[in-house]
């Protein structure tokens, strides 16, 4: 059986890894867990070590988009997620795609600027 190169082999991420992914503090993640009921990472019994799944990271991506990128207050972000989760998911996907295109265009511009005539 062939190995699927697109498959993410890591099942759980630490709070430190997730915080680094989004360039935010670990305390921000802990606070978001209290504000957004659907964000509940798995914790190991006795140690309270948080283990974030890919599903948790997707939820954080949506929260990050609403709060940090679009400037929503936490209450407004929570309300928006509760009222229309599908539209929020789609908006986050579109924004992610646009950011990727923007980075590609910047790289192309840098290459073009480096060409000599």
Residue, then its C-alpha position, 0 to 999 in steps of 0.5 A: x500500500x502506498x504512503x499518502x504524502x498529503x496525509x497529516x501524520x500528527x494527531x495532537x499538537x501541544x499548546x505551544x505548537x498551536x500558539x506558534x502556528x498563529x503567532x499568539x500567546x498560549x494564554x490567549x488560547x487558554x482564554x479563547x477556550x473559556x470564551x468559545x464553548x466549541x473549543x475544547x482540546x483534549x487534556x490528559x488526566x491528572x496533568x491537564x496537558x492540552x492536546x489539540x487536534x486538527x479539528x481544534x486547529x480549524x476552530x482556532x483558525x476561524x476564531x483567529x480570522x474573526x478576532x485578529x484579522x477582522x477585528x471582531x470583539x469576542x462576543x461578536x465573534x462568538x455570536x457570528x459563529x453560533x448564528x452562521x457557522x457555515x458562512x464563517x467557515x467559508x469566509x475563513x477558507x476564502x481569506x486563507x486562499x487570498x493570503x496564499x495568493x498575496x504571498x505568491x504575488x509578492x514572491x513573483x514581484x521580488x523575482x521580477x525586481x531582481x531581473x536586470x535589463 
